[in-house]
Amino acid sequence: MPISAAVQNRNLSNIAVEDVITGDFFACRTEDDVRQALDIMLHNKVRRLPVLDEDELLIGMLSLNDIARKVEDGKNGKRTEVAYRDVIKTYKSICEPRGKTSQALTASA
């Protein structure tokens, strides 16, 4: 049972999504590059981003795992704009307790 249901001592079928969401919404667009999406994840401590098209319609989800699987840091002599260290830096930031975000970003700079 999810934590929010247990804390509220309610059955999941009686809890609306609006009662458990944080209120903050972060997304990327199809025309954004992967580095922009990674920066949004890093600074907002999220592992997944909705992907919106030019009409702001949801067309998919981008996860940190998706990015990690596509990074080719020197593989076949080819470099990508995003390196493994960028993915790890983002992951470490996401895993830090909320109050330590600025410390983690400063220390890794």
C-alpha positions as CSV (number, residue, x, y, z in Angstrom):
1,M,0.0,0.0,0.0
2,P,1.4,3.4,-0.9
3,I,2.6,5.6,2.0
4,S,0.1,8.3,1.3
5,A,-2.8,5.8,1.7
6,A,-1.4,4.4,4.9
7,V,-0.8,7.8,6.4
8,Q,-4.3,8.9,5.6
9,N,-5.7,5.5,6.7
10,R,-7.8,5.4,3.5
11,N,-8.4,2.8,0.8
12,L,-6.7,3.7,-2.4
13,S,-10.0,3.7,-4.3
14,N,-11.0,6.6,-2.1
15,I,-8.0,8.8,-2.7
16,A,-7.9,11.2,-5.7
17,V,-4.7,11.9,-7.5
18,E,-5.0,15.6,-6.7
19,D,-4.8,14.6,-3.0
20,V,-1.3,13.1,-3.3
21,I,0.5,15.1,-6.0
22,T,3.1,17.6,-5.0
23,G,1.8,20.4,-7.2
24,D,5.0,21.1,-9.0
25,F,5.1,20.1,-12.6
26,F,8.3,19.8,-14.7
27,A,8.3,18.7,-18.3
28,C,10.5,18.8,-21.4
29,R,9.5,19.3,-25.0
30,T,10.3,17.3,-28.0
31,E,12.6,20.0,-29.4
32,D,14.7,20.1,-26.1
33,D,18.0,18.4,-26.2
34,V,18.9,15.7,-23.7
35,R,21.2,18.0,-21.7
36,Q,18.3,20.4,-21.1
37,A,16.1,17.5,-19.8
38,L,19.0,16.3,-17.6
39,D,19.3,19.9,-16.1
40,I,15.6,20.0,-15.3
41,M,15.9,16.6,-13.6
42,L,19.0,17.7,-11.7
43,H,17.7,21.0,-10.4
44,N,14.2,19.7,-9.6
45,K,15.2,16.3,-8.2
46,V,13.0,14.3,-10.5
47,R,13.8,11.0,-12.3
48,R,11.2,11.3,-15.0
49,L,9.8,14.0,-17.2
50,P,6.7,14.1,-19.2
51,V,7.5,15.0,-22.8
52,L,5.2,17.5,-24.5
53,D,4.8,18.3,-28.1
54,E,4.4,21.8,-29.6
55,D,0.7,21.8,-28.6
56,E,1.6,20.9,-25.1
57,L,0.1,17.4,-25.4
58,L,1.7,14.5,-23.6
59,I,3.5,12.2,-26.0
60,G,5.7,10.2,-23.7
61,M,7.9,10.0,-20.6
62,L,11.7,10.5,-20.4
63,S,13.5,8.8,-17.5
64,L,17.0,9.1,-16.2
65,N,17.3,5.5,-17.1
66,D,16.5,6.3,-20.7
67,I,19.3,8.8,-20.8
68,A,21.8,6.5,-19.0
69,R,21.2,3.8,-21.5
70,K,21.8,6.1,-24.5
71,V,25.0,7.8,-23.2
72,E,28.0,6.7,-25.2
73,D,30.9,8.2,-23.4
74,G,33.7,7.4,-25.9
75,K,32.1,4.2,-27.1
76,N,33.3,3.5,-30.7
77,G,35.3,6.7,-30.5
78,K,32.1,8.7,-30.6
79,R,31.3,11.2,-27.9
80,T,27.8,12.4,-27.0
81,E,26.9,15.8,-25.5
82,V,26.0,14.0,-22.3
83,A,28.6,12.0,-20.4
84,Y,28.2,9.3,-17.8
85,R,29.5,11.8,-15.2
86,D,26.5,14.1,-16.0
87,V,24.1,11.2,-15.4
88,I,25.8,10.3,-12.2
89,K,25.8,13.9,-11.0
90,T,22.1,14.1,-11.6
91,Y,21.4,10.8,-9.9
92,K,23.4,11.9,-6.9
93,S,21.5,15.2,-6.7
94,I,18.1,13.4,-6.9
95,C,19.2,11.0,-4.1
96,E,20.3,13.8,-1.7
97,P,17.8,14.9,1.0
98,R,15.8,18.0,-0.2
99,G,17.7,20.5,2.0
100,K,21.1,19.4,0.6
101,T,20.4,20.2,-3.1
102,S,22.5,23.4,-3.2
103,Q,25.3,21.8,-1.3
104,A,25.5,18.8,-3.7
105,L,25.4,21.1,-6.8
106,T,28.1,23.4,-5.3
107,A,30.4,20.4,-4.3
108,S,30.1,18.8,-7.8
109,A,30.8,22.0,-9.7
